[in-house]
Amino acid sequence: MIRTKCLIIGSGPAGYTAAIYASRANLQPILYEGMQPGGQLTTTTEVENFPGYPDGVEPFRMMDDMKRQALRFGADIRAGEIVKVDFSSELKHAFTDDGEEIVADTVIIATGAAAKYLGIPSEREYKGKGVSACATCDGFFYRKKRVAVVGGGDTACEEALYLAGLCEKVYMIVRKPFLRASDIMQQRVFQDPKIEVLFEHNTLRLTGDGRVEGADLVYRKGESDEKEVHIDISGFFLAIGHHPNSTLFKDFVETDEQGYIVTRPGTPITNISGVFAAGDVADPHYRQAITAAASGCKAAIEAQNYLK
């Protein structure tokens, strides 16, 4: 059994920032990196919008910088995954994938959220090579190029409108004959001359030599007028939602209908005393590295205040 004042679960910008602040506050935190050290950010190609890197930075390097900064102040960062928790008592219990038990005074949940994918083989093949789940993160790399956004909700419309400000043309690939987005978002999309909505289209495959260069679609799949359509694109953006990685905690921590951990407005405080949530696991809206880092800072400060 391992005893700690502060257990941090997750290793993206939120987790590592929490580790930096908790270490400097002498909480001697233990951080478990989970299945994806560095978090979802490491699936992108370059980070250009994080302060302090004027020339941009590779995500693995940025995450390594954060990790080394936390280590410098004494954080105990461990490989491995937390597979079970028990928050039913004042002391919090967690169990690792190799059977170790950790008993903690406070817990910071920073497990992030995973983008939903269509499930086509080429989608994974081109991940980070034209396939992205974040227009705000990666749209800048596709300036004056042709791109596609998959989805028909408010998020997809927001991504398409954002990309239309950067790109030559934006296709919206919508499997239904209508948009699910709010009326105002639909109106903005239809009024933008750079956006073309492809209703009743499904993606069959992505094409290209090493990077995305096009997409093969099927129009009205299964109907008498079914036909294949090809579009030339350099970027393929998924906007069909995210899965917050909160399942492990649902027996104890309150979540919303989508699975995002509910926190007291403006804070990382959850419904469980001594348990805090930071980053994308509690953020259905912004999902940026800088906002995740900021919430990691807040979580560590709240953990320190709780221990006082």
N, C-alpha and C positions, 0 to 999 in steps of 0.2 A: 504493500500500500504506500502511495506517495501523498504527502501532505503539502498543500500550497495555499497561499493567501488568494491567489488569482489564477484561474485556469482560462486560457483563451483557446477557443475552438475555431480554427480557420486561419488561413495565411495569406489572404489578399491584402490590399491596401488598408482595409479596416483592421484586420488582425495584427499585421506588423506594426501599424501606428499605435494600436492599443498596447502592444508589447513595449514599444519605445517609451510611452508615457508611464506605463505601469512600472517598468524597470527603474526609471528615473525617480519614481515615487517610493522606491524601495519595497515594492510589493512582491518582488522575486517571482514574476509570473512564469508559468509553464505554458508554452504554446504548442499545440499539435497541428501540424501543417495540413493534414487530410490527404485526400486522393489527388488533389491538384495543387501542389505547392506554388504559391504566387497567385492563385485564384484565376477567375475567368479572364482577367486582363491578359494573361499569357497566351490566349488564343488569337490575339490580334498581332499585327505585324510591326507597328511602330506607334509610340505614344508621342503626340506632338502638343497636347493641351494640358500637360501637368506642369505647374510652375517649377522653375529651377532647371529645366532642360530646354534652353532656347533653340537648340538644334534638333530637338526630338531625341528619343531614346528607345532602344529595344525594350520591350516589356520585361523580358527575363533579367536584363541588367537593372532596370528600375526596381524590380522586386528584390533582387539580390542586394541592392543598395539599402533598401529598407530593412531587410533581414540583418545585414551586417551592422546597421545602426542600432537595432534592438539588441544584438549580441554584444555590442560594445558596452551597453549599460547593464549587462548581466542577465538578459532574458534567457531562459532555458527553452530552446526551440528544438522540437523533436519530430522526426518522421513518424508517420503512423496516423491512425484514424480513430476517433471516438465513435463507438458503435452503440453505446447505451448510456443513458443518464437517469439519475433519480434526484429530483429537486423537491422531494416531499418534506424535507427537514431543513433546519437552519444551515447545517453543513451540506454542501452539494456533492453528490457522488457521480463519477463518470468512469466508464470502463473502455479500455482501448481494444483494438483488434487483436492484440497479443495477450489479452487477459489481465492487463495491469489495471488496478483500481486507483483512481485519483480522488482525494477528498479535498474540497476547496471551500474557502470562505465566500468567494465570489466567482462568478462565471461570466465571461464575455463571449457571446455567440456571434461569430463572424464568418459563417459558412457560405454566404453569398447566394447567388441564384444562377441557374443554368438556362440558357436560351433554348426554346423549343425548336427542333429541326423537323424538316419534312420527312426525313428517313430515306431519301434516295441515296444510293451509293456514292455518286459523284459529289454530293454535298460535303461529305467528309473528306473526300480526295482533295477538294479545292479549299478546304478550311484554312483561312489565313492567306489564301492565294486568289482572292476575289470574292470569297464567301465571308460575310460578316453578319453579326447580329446587333450591330450598333452603328447607326449612321452618324451620330454625333462623334463617335470615336474615330471612325475610319473614312467618313465621307470626303474629307479634305484630299485624300489620295486619288480621288476620282474626278477632280476638277476637269470640266470641259469634256467629260467622257459620257458614255451611255451606260445607264445602270437599271436594275430592276429591284422592286420592293415586293415581297410576298406578304399578302395580308389584306384585310378589308376593314379593319377596325380603326379606332382613333389613333393608336400607335402607328399603324402602317401609314395613315394619312400624314401624321406629323413627320415621320421619317421621309416620306415622299416629298413633302413641301420643303423640308430642310435640304434635301439633296437637289431639289430643283433650283435652289439658290446657288449651287456649285456646279452642277452637271449640265451637259448639253441636252440630255433627254432622260426622262425617268418613266419607265414602265411600271404600272402597278398590276401584279398578277393576282387576280381575285377568282377563287374557285366558284363563287356563287354569282348569280345575275344581279347582285346589288351589293352596296357597301353597308357594313354594319356600323360605321362611324356615325357620330352625331351630325345633325343637319349642317351646322356651321362648318365642320371639317370637310364634309362632302362638297359643300359649296366652294370652299377654297381650292380643293383639288380640281374640280371641274373647270374652275376659272383660270387655272394656271396653264398657260400654253405649252409648257415643257413636259407636262404630265399626261400620259396616255394610259387609260384604265383598260385592261384586258379582262373583261368579265368572262366567267365560265371557262377559265383556262387553268390547267394544272401543269406543273413542271414535271417533265419526264426525266431530263438529264441536263447536266451542264457540260459544255464542251470547251476545249482549248488546249494548247500545248504548254503544260506546266502551270498556266494561270487561266482564269475564266476569260473566255473570248465570246461565248454565246450560250444560249439556252434553247433546248428543244421543248416545246409545250404541246399540249393536246387541248383542242377546243371542243367543248361539249362531249366529254368522254362518255362513251356508251350510247350516244344518240345516233340517229340515222345520218346526221350531217357532221359527225365527228371528223376532225382533220388535224394533222400535225402542223405546227407553226414554229418557225425558227426566228429568234431575235438575236441581234448582235449586241452584246453588252460586255463591259469590263468588270462590273461589280454586281453581286447578287446579295441583297440585304433581306434577312429574315425578320419579319415583324409580326410574328404569330404568338407572341407571349413568352414568358419566362416561368420556370419552376423554382420558387424559392426553396433552398435546401433546409427545410425546417421540419421535415417529417420526424426526425429523431427526437424533437422536443415537444411535439404536439400534445402529449399526455399531461404536460405541465404548463407550458407557456401558451398564452392566448395568441391565436392567429386569425387573420381575416379569411374571407371566403376563398381567396386565391392562395392562401398558405403563407402570406407574409406575416412576420411576427409583429404584433401590435405593441407599440410603445407609447408612453405618455408624450403628447405633442411637444416637439422641440427637444426631446431628451431621448436617451437610449434605455430608459427605465421600463422594464416589462412588468407584468402582473405578479411576478414572483420576486420576492425580496432578495436582493443580492445577485440577481441574474439580469444581465444587460444585453442588448442586441445592437449590433453595429453593421453598417454596410448594406449590401443589396438584399440580404435576407429580411431586412426590415424597411426596404425602400422600393416601393413599386413604381416610383415616378422618375427619379433622376438617374440612378444607376451609373454614376460616374466615379472614376478613381478618386478624384479630389473630394467628392462628397462622402465617399466611403471612408477615406482617411480622416476627414473631419469628425465623422461619427465614432471612429475608433478612439480618437482623442477624447471625445466626450465620455465614452464608455469607461475609459481608464480613470478619468477624473471622478466619475460617479462611483466607481468601485472604491477608489481611495476615500471618498467622502463616506461611503457606507461603512467602511472598516473603522473609521474614526468614531 
